[in-house]
Amino acid sequence: MTLHAAVTGTEPEWIKSSYSTSDGPDCVEVATAPAHILVRDSKNPDGPRLALAPAAWAHFLPYASAR
């Protein structure tokens, strides 16, 4: 997965998982920040967010994309 989003103003641009559909279930959203990859629950956009170092995100992706 490659992220092309960027922080616009003070709020990051969130990208919803391609596995989320209008028929459900919602999933996760990710965004890039200057020093982190941000992850949040798409059903709770004002809720908690994870902030991962780029190296941690890169290490996690193979597990997330394995099906």
LINQUIVEN-V666712 format. One record per residue. N is the residue number from 0. PHI is phi as a letter, one per 40 degrees, with the letter a starting at -180 (none if undefined). PSI is psi in radians with two decimals (none if undefined). Layout:
BEGIN
n=N phi=PHI psi=PSI
n=N phi=PHI psi=PSI
END
This chain:
BEGIN
n=0 phi=none psi=2.30
n=1 phi=b psi=2.33
n=2 phi=b psi=2.34
n=3 phi=b psi=0.15
n=4 phi=c psi=2.80
n=5 phi=a psi=2.85
n=6 phi=c psi=2.21
n=7 phi=b psi=1.99
n=8 phi=g psi=-2.21
n=9 phi=b psi=-0.22
n=10 phi=b psi=2.26
n=11 phi=c psi=2.74
n=12 phi=c psi=2.06
n=13 phi=c psi=2.48
n=14 phi=b psi=2.15
n=15 phi=c psi=2.53
n=16 phi=d psi=2.48
n=17 phi=c psi=-0.23
n=18 phi=c psi=-0.19
n=19 phi=c psi=2.34
n=20 phi=b psi=2.93
n=21 phi=c psi=-0.33
n=22 phi=c psi=-0.09
n=23 phi=g psi=2.99
n=24 phi=c psi=2.63
n=25 phi=c psi=2.87
n=26 phi=b psi=-2.21
n=27 phi=b psi=2.80
n=28 phi=b psi=2.60
n=29 phi=b psi=2.71
n=30 phi=a psi=2.70
n=31 phi=c psi=2.54
n=32 phi=b psi=2.94
n=33 phi=d psi=-0.67
n=34 phi=b psi=0.12
n=35 phi=a psi=2.82
n=36 phi=b psi=2.20
n=37 phi=c psi=2.47
n=38 phi=b psi=2.36
n=39 phi=a psi=2.86
n=40 phi=c psi=2.14
n=41 phi=c psi=-0.35
n=42 phi=c psi=-0.24
n=43 phi=b psi=1.17
n=44 phi=c psi=-0.35
n=45 phi=c psi=0.03
n=46 phi=c psi=-2.89
n=47 phi=c psi=2.69
n=48 phi=b psi=2.51
n=49 phi=c psi=2.44
n=50 phi=b psi=1.94
n=51 phi=b psi=2.48
n=52 phi=c psi=2.57
n=53 phi=d psi=-0.65
n=54 phi=c psi=-0.69
n=55 phi=c psi=-0.71
n=56 phi=c psi=-0.80
n=57 phi=c psi=-0.63
n=58 phi=c psi=-0.58
n=59 phi=c psi=-0.62
n=60 phi=d psi=-0.76
n=61 phi=d psi=-0.60
n=62 phi=c psi=-0.64
n=63 phi=c psi=-0.54
n=64 phi=c psi=-0.12
n=65 phi=c psi=2.31
n=66 phi=b psi=none
END
